[in-house]
């Protein structure tokens, strides 16, 4: 796997604990947009212009690329975590989900937080990253 793909996946994983908050914020931005001030003082209105704000909002939420990517990333991470065991979950949780990790990958092995050796721990992490990259369409 290329280094930039690995780093990109690391950033997605580090952002995962806050992804629900990002989704809510983006939906609120789409539901309640900041409208520009109308400088057309005294101007007329179009008589045959239909106003459908609810329909327009739903179309915007359904087609928003940023919101789609957030939800896609969340589902891909959830599905990939379900695919792997508890040792892999412990590795990913400690190294990427925590704001301030207590251990490194070697520290997890040395302190018996995971029940595998150092080489197997690296293989678990790398296979998790490859599986997630495939789910996200970053590698084939």
TORVEX-811126 format. One record per atom (N, C-alpha, C): x, y, z; residue number from 1. Coordinates in nm, 2 decimals, decimal comma. Layout:
<atoms>
        X        Y        Z   senu
        X        Y        Z    NUM
...
</atoms>
This chain:
<atoms>
        X        Y        Z   senu
     0,09    -0,12     0,00      1
     0,00     0,00     0,00      1
     0,09     0,12     0,00      1
     0,05     0,22    -0,08      2
     0,13     0,34    -0,08      2
     0,12     0,42     0,04      2
     0,22     0,50     0,07      3
     0,23     0,58     0,19      3
     0,12     0,68     0,21      3
     0,09     0,75     0,10      4
    -0,02     0,85     0,11      4
    -0,16     0,78     0,13      4
    -0,18     0,66     0,08      5
    -0,30     0,59     0,11      5
    -0,31     0,55     0,26      5
    -0,20     0,50     0,31      6
    -0,19     0,47     0,45      6
    -0,22     0,59     0,54      6
    -0,15     0,70     0,51      7
    -0,17     0,82     0,59      7
    -0,32     0,87     0,58      7
    -0,38     0,86     0,46      8
    -0,52     0,91     0,44      8
    -0,61     0,82     0,53      8
    -0,59     0,69     0,53      9
    -0,67     0,60     0,61      9
    -0,65     0,63     0,76      9
    -0,52     0,66     0,80     10
    -0,50     0,70     0,94     10
    -0,58     0,82     0,98     10
    -0,59     0,92     0,89     11
    -0,66     1,04     0,92     11
    -0,81     1,01     0,93     11
    -0,86     0,93     0,84     12
    -1,00     0,89     0,85     12
    -1,03     0,82     0,98     12
    -0,94     0,73     1,02     13
    -0,96     0,66     1,15     13
    -0,95     0,75     1,27     13
    -0,86     0,85     1,27     14
    -0,85     0,94     1,38     14
    -0,97     1,03     1,39     14
    -1,04     1,06     1,28     15
    -1,16     1,14     1,28     15
    -1,29     1,06     1,31     15
    -1,28     0,93     1,31     16
    -1,39     0,84     1,33     16
    -1,47     0,86     1,46     16
    -1,41     0,89     1,58     17
    -1,49     0,91     1,70     17
    -1,58     1,03     1,69     17
    -1,54     1,13     1,61     18
    -1,62     1,25     1,59     18
    -1,71     1,25     1,47     18
    -1,72     1,14     1,40     19
    -1,79     1,14     1,27     19
    -1,94     1,17     1,29     19
    -2,00     1,12     1,39     20
    -2,15     1,14     1,42     20
    -2,17     1,29     1,43     20
    -2,08     1,36     1,50     21
    -2,09     1,50     1,52     21
    -2,08     1,58     1,39     21
    -1,98     1,53     1,31     22
    -1,97     1,60     1,18     22
    -2,09     1,58     1,09     22
    -2,15     1,46     1,09     23
    -2,27     1,43     1,01     23
    -2,38     1,52     1,06     23
    -2,40     1,53     1,19     24
    -2,51     1,62     1,24     24
    -2,49     1,76     1,20     24
    -2,36     1,81     1,21     25
    -2,33     1,95     1,18     25
    -2,36     1,98     1,03     25
    -2,32     1,88     0,94     26
    -2,34     1,90     0,80     26
    -2,49     1,90     0,77     26
    -2,56     1,81     0,83     27
    -2,71     1,81     0,80     27
    -2,77     1,94     0,85     27
    -2,73     2,00     0,96     28
    -2,78     2,13     1,01     28
    -2,74     2,24     0,91     28
    -2,62     2,24     0,86     29
    -2,58     2,34     0,76     29
    -2,67     2,33     0,63     29
    -2,71     2,21     0,59     30
    -2,79     2,20     0,48     30
    -2,94     2,23     0,50     30
    -2,98     2,20     0,62     31
    -3,12     2,23     0,66     31
    -3,15     2,38     0,68     31
    -3,05     2,45     0,74     32
    -3,06     2,59     0,78     32
    -2,95     2,67     0,72     32
    -2,95     2,68     0,58     33
    -2,84     2,76     0,52     33
    -2,85     2,91     0,55     33
    -2,73     2,97     0,55     34
    -2,73     3,11     0,57     34
    -2,76     3,18     0,43     34
    -2,87     3,25     0,43     35
    -2,91     3,31     0,30     35
    -2,85     3,45     0,29     35
    -2,81     3,48     0,17     36
    -2,76     3,62     0,15     36
    -2,87     3,72     0,16     36
    -2,83     3,84     0,20     37
    -2,93     3,95     0,22     37
    -2,98     3,99     0,08     37
    -3,11     4,03     0,08     38
    -3,17     4,07    -0,05     38
    -3,15     4,22    -0,06     38
    -3,08     4,26    -0,16     39
    -3,06     4,40    -0,19     39
    -3,16     4,46    -0,28     39
    -3,25     4,38    -0,32     40
    -3,35     4,42    -0,42     40
    -3,47     4,49    -0,35     40
    -3,44     4,61    -0,29     41
    -3,54     4,68    -0,21     41
    -3,65     4,74    -0,31     41
    -3,77     4,71    -0,28     42
    -3,88     4,77    -0,36     42
    -3,90     4,69    -0,50     42
    -3,82     4,59    -0,52     43
    -3,83     4,52    -0,65     43
    -3,95     4,43    -0,65     43
    -4,00     4,39    -0,76     44
    -4,11     4,30    -0,77     44
    -4,07     4,15    -0,75     44
    -4,17     4,07    -0,74     45
    -4,15     3,93    -0,72     45
    -4,20     3,85    -0,84     45
    -4,13     3,74    -0,87     46
    -4,18     3,66    -0,98     46
    -4,31     3,59    -0,94     46
    -4,41     3,60    -1,03     47
    -4,54     3,55    -1,00     47
    -4,55     3,40    -1,02     47
    -4,48     3,35    -1,11     48
    -4,49     3,20    -1,14     48
    -4,37     3,12    -1,09     48
    -4,30     3,17    -0,99     49
    -4,19     3,10    -0,93     49
    -4,24     3,02    -0,81     49
    -4,22     2,89    -0,82     50
    -4,27     2,80    -0,71     50
    -4,17     2,79    -0,60     50
    -4,21     2,79    -0,48     51
    -4,13     2,78    -0,36     51
    -4,15     2,64    -0,30     51
    -4,05     2,56    -0,30     52
    -4,05     2,43    -0,25     52
    -3,93     2,40    -0,16     52
    -3,92     2,47    -0,04     53
    -3,80     2,46     0,04     53
    -3,78     2,33     0,10     53
    -3,88     2,25     0,13     54
    -3,86     2,12     0,19     54
    -3,81     2,02     0,09     54
    -3,87     2,02    -0,03     55
    -3,82     1,94    -0,14     55
    -3,67     1,97    -0,17     55
    -3,64     2,10    -0,18     56
    -3,51     2,14    -0,21     56
    -3,41     2,10    -0,11     56
    -3,45     2,11     0,02     57
    -3,36     2,07     0,13     57
    -3,34     1,92     0,12     57
    -3,44     1,84     0,10     58
    -3,42     1,69     0,09     58
    -3,33     1,65    -0,03     58
    -3,35     1,72    -0,14     59
    -3,26     1,69    -0,25     59
    -3,12     1,73    -0,22     59
    -3,10     1,84    -0,15     60
    -2,96     1,88    -0,11     60
    -2,90     1,78    -0,02     60
    -2,97     1,73     0,08     61
    -2,92     1,64     0,18     61
    -2,89     1,51     0,11     61
    -2,97     1,46     0,02     62
    -2,95     1,34    -0,05     62
    -2,83     1,34    -0,15     62
    -2,80     1,46    -0,20     63
    -2,70     1,47    -0,30     63
    -2,57     1,53    -0,25     63
    -2,56     1,57    -0,13     64
    -2,44     1,64    -0,08     64
    -2,32     1,54    -0,07     64
    -2,22     1,57    -0,14     65
    -2,10     1,49    -0,15     65
    -2,03     1,47    -0,02     65
    -2,01     1,58     0,06     66
    -1,94     1,57     0,19     66
    -2,02     1,48     0,29     66
    -2,15     1,50     0,29     67
    -2,23     1,41     0,38     67
    -2,23     1,27     0,34     67
    -2,23     1,24     0,21     68
    -2,22     1,11     0,16     68
    -2,09     1,04     0,20     68
    -1,98     1,12     0,18     69
    -1,85     1,06     0,21     69
    -1,83     1,03     0,36     69
    -1,89     1,12     0,45     70
    -1,88     1,09     0,59     70
    -1,96     0,96     0,63     70
    -2,08     0,95     0,57     71
    -2,15     0,83     0,60     71
    -2,09     0,70     0,54     71
    -2,03     0,72     0,42     72
    -1,96     0,60     0,36     72
    -1,84     0,56     0,44     72
    -1,76     0,66     0,49     73
    -1,65     0,63     0,57     73
    -1,69     0,56     0,70     73
    -1,79     0,61     0,76     74
    -1,84     0,55     0,89     74
    -1,89     0,40     0,87     74
    -1,96     0,38     0,76     75
    -2,01     0,24     0,74     75
    -1,89     0,15     0,70     75
    -1,80     0,20     0,62     76
    -1,68     0,12     0,59     76
    -1,60     0,08     0,71     76
    -1,58     0,17     0,80     77
    -1,50     0,14     0,92     77
    -1,58     0,05     1,01     77
    -1,71     0,07     1,03     78
    -1,79    -0,02     1,11     78
    -1,78    -0,17     1,05     78
    -1,80    -0,18     0,92     79
    -1,80    -0,31     0,86     79
    -1,67    -0,38     0,87     79
    -1,56    -0,30     0,85     80
    -1,43    -0,36     0,86     80
    -1,39    -0,40     1,00     80
    -1,43    -0,32     1,10     81
    -1,41    -0,36     1,24     81
    -1,49    -0,49     1,27     81
    -1,61    -0,51     1,22     82
    -1,69    -0,63     1,24     82
    -1,62    -0,75     1,18     82
    -1,54    -0,73     1,07     83
    -1,48    -0,84     1,00     83
    -1,36    -0,89     1,08     83
    -1,30    -0,81     1,16     84
    -1,18    -0,85     1,23     84
    -1,21    -0,88     1,38     84
    -1,11    -0,94     1,45     85
    -1,13    -0,98     1,58     85
    -1,10    -0,87     1,69     85
    -1,09    -0,92     1,81     86
    -1,08    -0,82     1,92     86
    -0,94    -0,76     1,93     86
    -0,83    -0,84     1,89     87
    -0,70    -0,79     1,89     87
    -0,69    -0,67     1,79     87
    -0,74    -0,69     1,67     88
    -0,74    -0,58     1,57     88
    -0,82    -0,46     1,62     88
    -0,93    -0,48     1,69     89
    -1,01    -0,37     1,74     89
    -0,93    -0,30     1,85     89
    -0,86    -0,37     1,93     90
    -0,78    -0,31     2,04     90
    -0,67    -0,22     1,98     90
    -0,60    -0,28     1,87     91
    -0,50    -0,20     1,80     91
    -0,55    -0,07     1,74     91
    -0,66    -0,08     1,67     92
    -0,72     0,04     1,60     92
    -0,77     0,14     1,70     92
    -0,84     0,09     1,81     93
    -0,89     0,17     1,91     93
    -0,78     0,25     1,98     93
    -0,68     0,18     2,02     94
    -0,57     0,24     2,10     94
    -0,49     0,34     2,01     94
    -0,46     0,30     1,89     95
    -0,37     0,39     1,81     95
    -0,44     0,50     1,74     95
    -0,57     0,48     1,70     96
    -0,63     0,58     1,62     96
    -0,76     0,65     1,67     96
    -0,83     0,57     1,75     97
    -0,96     0,63     1,80     97
    -0,94     0,72     1,93     97
    -0,83     0,69     2,00     98
    -0,81     0,77     2,12     98
    -0,74     0,90     2,09     98
    -0,77     1,01     2,16     99
    -0,71     1,14     2,14     99
    -0,56     1,13     2,18     99
    -0,54     1,07     2,29    100
    -0,40     1,05     2,35    100
    -0,38     0,91     2,38    100
    -0,32     0,83     2,28    101
    -0,30     0,69     2,30    101
    -0,20     0,66     2,42    101
    -0,23     0,56     2,50    102
    -0,14     0,52     2,61    102
    -0,03     0,43     2,56    102
    -0,05     0,36     2,45    103
     0,05     0,26     2,41    103
     0,08     0,28     2,26    103
     0,20     0,24     2,22    104
     0,23     0,22     2,08    104
     0,19     0,08     2,04    104
     0,21     0,04     1,92    105
     0,18    -0,10     1,88    105
     0,28    -0,20     1,95    105
     0,40    -0,16     1,97    106
     0,49    -0,24     2,05    106
     0,45    -0,25     2,19    106
     0,41    -0,14     2,25    107
     0,36    -0,13     2,38    107
     0,24    -0,22     2,41    107
     0,15    -0,23     2,31    108
     0,04    -0,32     2,33    108
     0,08    -0,46     2,34    108
     0,18    -0,50     2,26    109
     0,23    -0,63     2,27    109
     0,31    -0,66     2,40    109
     0,39    -0,57     2,44    110
     0,48    -0,59     2,56    110
     0,40    -0,59     2,69    110
     0,29    -0,51     2,69    111
     0,20    -0,50     2,81    111
     0,09    -0,60     2,80    111
     0,09    -0,69     2,71    112
    -0,01    -0,80     2,69    112
    -0,15    -0,75     2,68    112
    -0,17    -0,63     2,62    113
    -0,30    -0,58     2,59    113
    -0,36    -0,66     2,47    113
    -0,28    -0,71     2,38    114
    -0,32    -0,80     2,27    114
    -0,24    -0,93     2,29    114
    -0,30    -1,03     2,24    115
    -0,24    -1,17     2,27    115
    -0,17    -1,22     2,15    115
    -0,10    -1,14     2,08    116
    -0,02    -1,18     1,96    116
     0,12    -1,12     1,97    116
     0,21    -1,16     1,89    117
     0,34    -1,11     1,89    117
     0,35    -0,98     1,80    117
     0,47    -0,92     1,80    118
     0,49    -0,79     1,73    118
     0,46    -0,81     1,58    118
     0,52    -0,91     1,52    119
     0,50    -0,93     1,38    119
     0,35    -0,95     1,34    119
     0,28    -1,03     1,42    120
     0,14    -1,06     1,40    120
     0,06    -0,93     1,42    120
     0,10    -0,85     1,51    121
     0,03    -0,72     1,54    121
     0,04    -0,63     1,42    121
     0,16    -0,62     1,36    122
     0,17    -0,54     1,24    122
     0,09    -0,59     1,12    122
     0,09    -0,73     1,11    123
     0,01    -0,79     1,00    123
    -0,14    -0,76     1,02    123
    -0,19    -0,77     1,15    124
    -0,33    -0,74     1,17    124
    -0,36    -0,60     1,13    124
    -0,28    -0,50     1,18    125
    -0,30    -0,36     1,14    125
    -0,30    -0,34     0,99    125
    -0,20    -0,39     0,93    126
    -0,19    -0,37     0,78    126
    -0,30    -0,44     0,70    126
    -0,34    -0,56     0,75    127
    -0,46    -0,62     0,68    127
    -0,59    -0,55     0,70    127
    -0,60    -0,49     0,82    128
    -0,72    -0,40     0,85    128
    -0,72    -0,28     0,75    128
    -0,60    -0,22     0,74    129
    -0,59    -0,10     0,65    129
    -0,62    -0,14     0,51    129
    -0,57    -0,25     0,46    130
    -0,59    -0,30     0,32    130
    -0,74    -0,33     0,30    130
    -0,80    -0,39     0,39    131
    -0,95    -0,42     0,38    131
    -1,03    -0,29     0,38    131
    -0,99    -0,20     0,46    132
    -1,06    -0,07     0,47    132
    -1,04     0,01     0,34    132
    -0,92     0,01     0,29    133
    -0,89     0,07     0,16    133
    -0,97     0,02     0,05    133
    -0,98    -0,12     0,04    134
    -1,07    -0,18    -0,06    134
    -1,21    -0,13    -0,05    134
    -1,26    -0,13     0,07    135
    -1,40    -0,09     0,09    135
    -1,42     0,06     0,05    135
    -1,32     0,14     0,07    136
    -1,33     0,28     0,03    136
    -1,30     0,31    -0,11    136
    -1,26     0,20    -0,18    137
    -1,22     0,22    -0,32    137
    -1,09     0,28    -0,35    137
    -1,00     0,28    -0,25    138
    -0,87     0,35    -0,26    138
    -0,77     0,26    -0,33    138
    -0,79     0,12    -0,32    139
    -0,70     0,03    -0,39    139
    -0,79    -0,08    -0,45    139
    -0,74    -0,15    -0,55    140
    -0,83    -0,25    -0,61    140
    -0,78    -0,39    -0,57    140
</atoms>
